[in-house]
Amino acid sequence: MGAGHTHKLYRQAASPVHALPPHCKLTAVFLFVIVVVSTPREAVWAFGLYAVLIAAVAATARIPAGFLLKRLLIEIPFVTFAVLMPFVVPGEQVHVLGLSMSENGLWGAWNVLAKGTLGVAASVILAATTDLRALLLGLQRLRLPSLLVQIASFMIRYGDVITDEMRRMSIARRSRGFEASGLKSWGVLAKSAGALFIRSYERGERVHLAMVSRGYAGSMPVIDEVTATGAQWRYAAALPASALVICLLGWTL
């Protein structure tokens, strides 16, 4: 089962994290996020230790800090939402830097920022150390429904094809003097979107017929089976296990 070329988030390196089977890394990241979300927001020190764990994994994977921080910019919309929470959430008011803010809102903002940032960072490290084809094989190994894996595989494989089709349509419009400006251009753009949908649908039909003619019966063949040793599972479990200890301390202290 293929999935196209390497994605932009992937960073090639020879590290122990890169060498782990994809289903081990997927399981470790999922459990880590669950533990982080389960941690009480008042245990501020716990989130600091989680950040240390993430930094240690990134260093082991040889991911530069700049690369990781740049990818974290994707959470800016959540940061904007969190910044507004102290001003809109009702509750007892406190003064911070001369501004009146809700104490519940401040705790809520911290909760969103801390847990969201850690979750995004773990996901970025996963994407940076695992190419798309390996991720799909890992999901299949974890017994994710075959239909979902196939849908994801086709989305990845043909995403660039559709993007290239959009680019050619844009070039064709500009070559005919079209400039997207104002409400008058919406009609042309809507027709272009409709044409793109029809072309994509027809391409999907042709691809499906080609697959059926080659023996496709509802499931994709697995070319190489991905397995993991006990040592690899223990190595991958180090992150969620360490986080679980911190979480339990956060609830007891």
N, C-alpha and C positions, 0 to 999 in steps of 0.2 A: 504494500500500500504506500503510495507516494503522496507527497503534499506540496510539490513545487519547490522553489528555491528557498534559501535561508532568509528569514525575516530580518528586519532592520534592528530589532532589539537584541538579536543573538550576537554574542561576542565570543569568537573562537579563542580558545585557550586550552592548555593542557593542565588541568587542575583536578583534584579529587572530586570536586562538586560536578564538573562536567562529565566525569567518568561514571557517575552514579546512573543506574537505570532510571528512565523517566518516571515510571510509576512509583518508585521510591521517593523521588523529589516531589511529585504531585501530592502524595500522601503526607509527607513531612510538612509541606507548606500549608495544606488544608488543616492539619491538626494544629499547627502553630497559630494560624489565624483564629481558629476556634478558641484556643487558650487565651489569646490576647483579648478577644471580644468578651470572654468570661471574667476577665480581671476587673475588680472594682476600680472605678475611676479615681477614688480617693488615694489609691496606692500609687502615688506619683513615682516613687523610687522604682517600682516594678517596671514601669514603661521605660525608664532609663536603662535598666538591665536588659530589657528586650532589644533596645536600640544597640546595646553593646553586642548582643548575640548576632543581630543582623549584620553589624559591622564586621564581626569575626567571620561570618560566612562569606561576606563579600570579599574580604581579604583572602580567604582560602581559595575562593573562585577567581582571584586575580582580576576583580572588577574595580577599576579606578573610582575614587569618590566622585569625581566630576561626572563620570558616566551615569552613576546611580542618581546623583542629585538632579541632573538634567532630566532624567526620565520621571522623576517625582513631580515635575511640573504639571503632569496630567491631572493631579488632584486639586488644582487651583480652584475649580468651581466649588469643591467641598470646603476649601479654606474660606472662600467668600461667604458661604452659608454659615460656617462656624463663627466668623467675625461678627455677623449680624445677630447671632443668638443672644449675647448679653444685653442687647438693646430691645429685643422683642419678647423674650421669655419672661413671664410674670414671676414675681418672687421678691424676697427681701433685697433692698438696694444697698450696694456698697460703692464707695468712691475709689476709682483707680485712675491715676494721672489726671485728676480733676473731672473725670467723667462719671456719671451715675450709671451703674450697670447692675443687672440682676445677678445675684449670687448663683442661682440655679442655672442661669444662662452661661455664666462663666464656666461652671463645672461641665455643662453640656458641650460647650465649645471645646474645652480641653479633651473631653471624652471622644468627640468626633475627630479632632486633629490627631491625637495620640494614636488611637486605634486605626484610623484610616491611613495615616502615614506609614505605620508599621506593616499593615496589610499590603499597601501598594509597593513598599520596598521589598517585601518577600516575593511578591508577584514579579517584580522587575528582575530580581535575582534569578527566579525560576526561568523567565523568558530569556535572560542573558546567557544562561548555561544549558539551555535545551532548545534544539531547533524544532520547527513545527512538525516535521515528520515524526520525530521522536515523541513529541507531546501526544500526537494522535495515537501512536503505538502504545504509549503509557495509559491513555484513557481506555483503549481497547483492552489492555491487560487488566485494568481495574474493573472490567465488566460493565463499563458504561454502555447503555443501549447502542447496538450496532448502527441503528438508523441515525442517531445523533452524531456518532463518529463520522459516518459517511457524509452527512450534511456539512459538518465542519470541514471535512477534507475537501469537498467540492467548493466551499466558500473560499478556502485558502488557495486552492488551485486556480480558480477562475476569477478571483478578485482582481488580479492584475490585468486579466483579459478584458474585463468590463471597464476597468479604469482606462485602459488604452483605447477602448472604443469611445469612451467619453472624450478623451483627448482629441481623437480624430474628428469627432463631431464638432468640437469647439473650434478646431482649426478650419473646418469647412464653413462654419458660420462666420468666422472672422474674415475668411477669404472672400466672402460675399458682402462685406461691409457691415456686418452686424456688430453692435456694441451693446453689452448688457448695461442699461442705465434707465432707471425709472420704472414705473408700472407698465409702460408700453412693451417692455421687453419680456414681461412675465409670460405672455402668451406663447412667444417663440420658445422660451425655456421649457414651458409645460409640454409643448409638442415634442421637443427634443427628449424630455424625460419619458414621454409615452413611446417614442420611437426606440429609445434605449431599452425599455421594458420588453417591447415586442421582439427586438433582436436577441435579447438575453433569453427570452422564453423559447424562441425558435432554436437558438443554439443548444439550450438544454434538451430540447426534444431530439435534436440530431445526435447529441452525445449519448442520450439514453438508448436510442436505437442502435448506435454503434456498440454500446456495451452489451445490449441484449444479443446482438448478432455474434458476439464473442463469448457467449455463455454466461452472462451475468444473471444471477437468480435471486438477487435481493441482499447479497452479502459480498463484501470485498475480500479477496484472498489475502492471507497474511504471509508476506514473503519471508520475513525473518522474525522468529519468536524472541521476545525480549524477556529475559529471566534475571532474577536477582539472587545473590547468595545471602546467607544469614549475616555475614559480616557487613555487606552493603546495606541491609535493612537496619542493622544496629548503628551504622555510621549515619544514615539518614535520620534515624530516630533521635539522635543527639540533640537536634534543635528543638523539636516539640517537647522532648522529655525535660530538658533544661527549663523551657518556658513553663511547663506544668509545675515544676518545683517552685518557681518564682510566683506563679499564680496562687498556689496553695499558701505560701507565706503571706501573700498580699491579703488573703481572706482571714488569716489567723492573727496577724499583727495589728 
